[in-house]
Amino acid sequence: MKIEIDQGSGFCFGVTRAINKAEEELARGATLYCLGDIVHNGKECDRLKKLGLITIDHATFSTLHHAKVLLRAHGEPPATYGQAETNGIEIIDATCPVVLHLQERIKKEYQEGGTESKQIVIYGKNGHAEVLGLVGQTDGKAIVIESPEEVDKLDFNRDICLYSQTTKPLEGFRKIVEYIGAYISPTATFRYYDTICRQVANRMPHIRDFATRHDVILFVCGKKSSNGKVLYDECRSVNPRSYLVDAASEIDFAWLEDCRSVGICGATSTPKWLMEECAEAIRKRM
């Protein structure tokens, strides 16, 4: 049986940067907190926990004083920085540069015209850490739509300015642009900005191609990964024998019956070592 690990899968630049920052601080022996899971992968979070990283939520963050806290790649709203300054917290800012640039663009858009004359719209997942950070740039007034089906919540008689969460699929964004363009009032303006990270978006055609080259696909990712859900669905769309696992222990070896080639791939939040563990588990059963 041939086993291939997709070399295009694994941590994106933003996640790699955040984890490197955490490891550097922990190596110095200091107590380091992380606001939220550093990456949406439980196994990687467990690995960093063993190194000393302490994951906290916003409620705990608000009670800390004179501590050192890492902000993960997803970014945070302005209120988080304000709380840190009030409490004397030292911020280790690992916000992905792509996300940080998007925050700045949305903040500038809001400051130039607020939301009285226009609707600032973000195509993204409600409650997602990145989206919370983006909405925070508008004092909570931006409108979030999760799918093309939610476009009808917008007022087509008012100006619309559309952005996207960096990890959303391009196809969904294009459908939203097409729909708004068709229904926007002649008296209103519509501006849109494709702010999807190409390092993530470019994985879509690659992962489809990878999935077609194998009899069985094992897609390795954490259950919380939004990006993983999108990429896994892409695998399933071209290869029905695609299975989602978050560790080697979840592999059902019955999936591999009559299989000559198995491909192992994952999300932008999936560590390479976890994919390698899955490959090794299969080799031991061969």
C-alpha positions as CSV (number, residue, x, y, z in Angstrom):
1,M,0.0,0.0,0.0
2,K,1.3,3.4,-0.9
3,I,1.0,6.1,1.8
4,E,1.5,9.8,0.9
5,I,1.5,12.8,3.3
6,D,0.4,15.9,1.5
7,Q,3.3,18.3,1.6
8,G,0.9,21.3,1.0
9,S,-1.0,20.5,4.2
10,G,-0.1,21.7,7.7
11,F,0.3,24.9,9.5
12,C,0.0,28.2,7.6
13,F,2.4,31.0,8.2
14,G,0.3,32.7,10.8
15,V,-0.1,29.6,12.9
16,T,3.6,28.7,12.6
17,R,4.6,32.2,13.7
18,A,2.3,32.1,16.8
19,I,3.6,28.7,17.9
20,N,7.2,29.8,17.4
21,K,6.5,32.9,19.6
22,A,5.0,30.7,22.3
23,E,7.9,28.2,22.2
24,E,10.4,31.1,22.4
25,E,8.8,32.6,25.5
26,L,8.3,29.2,27.2
27,A,12.0,28.4,26.6
28,R,12.9,31.4,28.7
29,G,11.1,29.9,31.6
30,A,8.5,32.6,32.1
31,T,4.8,32.0,32.9
32,L,2.9,32.4,29.6
33,Y,-0.8,32.6,29.1
34,C,-2.6,32.2,25.8
35,L,-5.9,33.9,25.2
36,G,-8.0,31.1,23.7
37,D,-6.6,27.9,22.0
38,I,-3.4,28.9,20.2
39,V,-4.6,26.7,17.3
40,H,-7.8,24.7,16.6
41,N,-6.1,21.4,17.2
42,G,-6.4,19.7,20.5
43,K,-3.3,17.5,20.2
44,E,-1.0,20.5,19.4
45,C,-2.6,22.4,22.3
46,D,-1.8,19.5,24.6
47,R,1.8,19.4,23.4
48,L,2.2,23.1,24.2
49,K,0.5,22.7,27.6
50,K,3.1,20.2,28.5
51,L,5.7,22.9,27.7
52,G,4.0,25.2,30.2
53,L,1.5,27.2,28.0
54,I,-1.6,28.1,30.0
55,T,-4.8,28.6,28.0
56,I,-7.3,31.1,29.4
57,D,-10.6,32.6,28.3
58,H,-11.6,36.3,28.3
59,A,-13.2,36.1,31.7
60,T,-9.9,34.9,33.3
61,F,-7.9,37.4,31.2
62,S,-9.9,40.3,32.7
63,T,-8.8,39.2,36.2
64,L,-5.0,38.9,35.4
65,H,-2.6,41.6,36.5
66,H,1.1,42.1,35.5
67,A,1.1,38.8,33.6
68,K,2.4,37.9,30.1
69,V,-0.3,36.9,27.6
70,L,0.1,35.7,24.0
71,L,-2.6,36.7,21.5
72,R,-3.0,34.0,18.8
73,A,-3.0,34.4,15.1
74,H,-6.7,35.0,14.9
75,G,-6.4,38.5,16.4
76,E,-8.4,40.4,19.0
77,P,-10.7,43.4,19.2
78,P,-9.4,46.7,20.5
79,A,-11.1,46.1,23.9
80,T,-8.6,43.3,24.6
81,Y,-5.7,45.7,24.2
82,G,-7.5,48.2,26.4
83,Q,-8.0,45.6,29.2
84,A,-4.3,44.6,29.0
85,E,-3.2,48.2,29.4
86,T,-5.5,48.7,32.4
87,N,-4.3,45.5,34.1
88,G,-0.6,46.0,33.3
89,I,-0.5,42.9,31.1
90,E,2.4,42.4,28.7
91,I,1.0,41.3,25.3
92,I,3.0,39.0,23.1
93,D,1.1,39.8,19.9
94,A,1.1,36.8,17.4
95,T,-1.8,38.2,15.3
96,C,-1.3,37.0,11.7
97,P,0.0,39.9,9.6
98,V,-2.8,39.2,7.1
99,V,-5.4,39.4,9.8
100,L,-3.8,42.5,11.3
101,H,-3.9,44.3,7.9
102,L,-7.6,43.4,7.5
103,Q,-8.4,44.8,10.9
104,E,-6.7,48.0,10.0
105,R,-8.6,48.3,6.8
106,I,-12.0,47.7,8.5
107,K,-11.1,50.1,11.3
108,K,-10.3,52.8,8.7
109,E,-13.5,52.1,6.8
110,Y,-15.5,52.5,10.0
111,Q,-13.7,55.7,11.1
112,E,-14.2,57.3,7.7
113,G,-17.9,56.9,7.7
114,G,-19.2,54.9,10.6
115,T,-22.3,52.7,9.8
116,E,-24.9,55.5,9.6
117,S,-24.5,55.9,5.8
118,K,-23.3,52.4,4.9
119,Q,-23.4,48.8,6.0
120,I,-20.0,47.2,6.8
121,V,-20.5,43.5,6.1
122,I,-18.1,40.7,7.0
123,Y,-18.5,37.3,5.3
124,G,-17.4,35.0,8.1
125,K,-18.4,32.6,10.9
126,N,-20.3,34.2,13.8
127,G,-18.4,33.8,17.0
128,H,-15.1,32.9,15.3
129,A,-12.2,34.5,17.0
130,E,-11.0,36.3,13.9
131,V,-14.5,37.6,13.2
132,L,-14.9,38.9,16.7
133,G,-11.7,40.8,16.2
134,L,-12.9,42.3,12.9
135,V,-16.3,43.3,14.2
136,G,-14.6,44.9,17.2
137,Q,-12.9,47.4,14.8
138,T,-16.4,48.8,14.2
139,D,-17.6,49.0,17.8
140,G,-19.7,45.9,17.2
141,K,-21.7,47.4,14.4
142,A,-20.5,45.4,11.4
143,I,-23.0,42.9,10.0
144,V,-21.8,39.2,9.8
145,I,-23.2,36.9,7.2
146,E,-22.1,33.2,7.3
147,S,-23.3,32.1,3.9
148,P,-24.8,33.4,0.6
149,E,-28.2,32.4,2.0
150,E,-28.0,35.1,4.6
151,V,-27.5,38.0,2.2
152,D,-31.2,38.9,2.4
153,K,-30.6,40.3,5.9
154,L,-28.9,43.3,4.2
155,D,-30.7,46.5,3.2
156,F,-30.2,46.9,-0.5
157,N,-31.3,50.5,-0.4
158,R,-28.2,51.5,1.6
159,D,-24.5,51.5,0.7
160,I,-22.8,48.2,1.3
161,C,-19.0,47.6,1.9
162,L,-18.1,43.9,2.0
163,Y,-15.1,42.2,3.4
164,S,-14.3,38.5,4.2
165,Q,-12.8,36.5,7.0
166,T,-9.4,35.4,5.7
167,T,-10.2,31.7,5.8
168,K,-13.6,31.6,4.1
169,P,-14.0,29.9,0.7
170,L,-13.7,32.0,-2.4
171,E,-16.7,30.4,-4.1
172,G,-19.0,31.6,-1.3
173,F,-17.6,35.1,-1.4
174,R,-18.1,35.3,-5.2
175,K,-21.7,34.2,-4.8
176,I,-22.4,36.9,-2.3
177,V,-20.8,39.5,-4.5
178,E,-22.9,38.4,-7.4
179,Y,-26.2,38.4,-5.4
180,I,-25.6,41.9,-3.9
181,G,-24.5,43.2,-7.3
182,A,-27.8,42.0,-8.8
183,Y,-30.1,43.4,-6.1
184,I,-28.4,46.6,-4.9
185,S,-30.5,49.7,-5.4
186,P,-29.4,52.1,-8.2
187,T,-29.3,54.8,-5.5
188,A,-26.8,52.8,-3.3
189,T,-23.2,51.9,-3.8
190,F,-21.6,48.5,-3.4
191,R,-17.9,48.0,-2.8
192,Y,-16.3,44.7,-2.1
193,Y,-12.8,43.5,-1.1
194,D,-11.6,40.0,-1.5
195,T,-9.6,39.7,1.8
196,I,-9.4,35.9,1.7
197,C,-5.8,34.6,2.5
198,R,-4.4,33.1,-0.7
199,Q,-2.2,30.7,1.3
200,V,-5.5,29.2,2.5
201,A,-7.5,29.7,-0.7
202,N,-4.9,28.1,-2.9
203,R,-5.1,24.9,-0.9
204,M,-8.6,24.2,-2.2
205,P,-7.6,23.2,-5.8
206,H,-4.5,21.5,-4.4
207,I,-6.4,19.4,-1.9
208,R,-9.0,18.4,-4.6
209,D,-6.2,17.2,-6.8
210,F,-4.5,15.4,-4.0
211,A,-7.8,13.6,-3.0
212,T,-8.4,12.3,-6.6
213,R,-4.9,10.7,-6.7
214,H,-5.7,8.2,-3.8
215,D,-8.2,5.5,-3.1
216,V,-8.7,6.6,0.5
217,I,-8.1,10.0,2.1
218,L,-7.5,10.5,5.8
219,F,-8.1,14.2,6.6
220,V,-6.5,15.0,10.0
221,C,-7.7,18.0,11.9
222,G,-9.2,19.2,15.1
223,K,-13.0,19.3,15.5
224,K,-13.0,23.1,16.1
225,S,-11.2,23.9,12.8
226,S,-13.4,26.0,10.5
227,N,-10.7,25.8,7.8
228,G,-10.5,22.0,8.3
229,K,-14.3,21.6,7.7
230,V,-14.1,23.5,4.4
231,L,-11.0,21.5,3.2
232,Y,-12.5,18.2,4.3
233,D,-15.7,18.9,2.4
234,E,-13.6,19.6,-0.7
235,C,-11.9,16.2,-0.3
236,R,-15.3,14.4,0.0
237,S,-16.7,16.2,-3.0
238,V,-14.1,14.5,-5.2
239,N,-13.4,11.3,-3.2
240,P,-16.3,9.8,-1.2
241,R,-13.8,7.6,0.6
242,S,-12.5,10.6,2.6
243,Y,-12.5,10.3,6.4
244,L,-12.0,12.9,9.1
245,V,-9.9,12.0,12.2
246,D,-8.1,14.2,14.8
247,A,-5.6,11.5,15.7
248,A,-4.3,8.1,14.7
249,S,-6.4,6.5,17.4
250,E,-9.6,7.4,15.4
251,I,-8.5,5.5,12.2
252,D,-10.9,2.6,11.4
253,F,-8.7,0.2,9.4
254,A,-11.8,-1.2,7.7
255,W,-11.7,2.0,5.7
256,L,-8.5,0.8,4.1
257,E,-9.9,-2.5,2.7
258,D,-9.0,-3.0,-1.0
259,C,-7.0,0.2,-0.8
260,R,-3.8,0.5,-2.8
261,S,-3.1,4.1,-2.1
262,V,-4.0,6.3,1.0
263,G,-3.4,10.0,1.1
264,I,-3.0,11.9,4.4
265,C,-3.7,15.6,4.5
266,G,-5.0,18.3,6.9
267,A,-5.9,21.8,7.7
268,T,-3.9,25.0,8.3
269,S,-4.2,24.1,12.0
270,T,-2.9,20.5,11.6
271,P,0.7,19.8,12.7
272,K,2.8,17.7,10.4
273,W,3.8,15.4,13.3
274,L,0.2,14.4,13.7
275,M,-0.2,13.4,10.0
276,E,3.1,11.5,10.4
277,E,1.7,9.6,13.4
278,C,-1.3,8.5,11.3
279,A,1.0,7.3,8.5
280,E,3.0,5.3,11.0
281,A,-0.1,3.7,12.5
282,I,-1.1,2.5,9.0
283,R,2.4,1.1,8.3
284,K,2.3,-0.9,11.5
285,R,-0.9,-2.6,10.4
286,M,0.3,-3.3,6.8
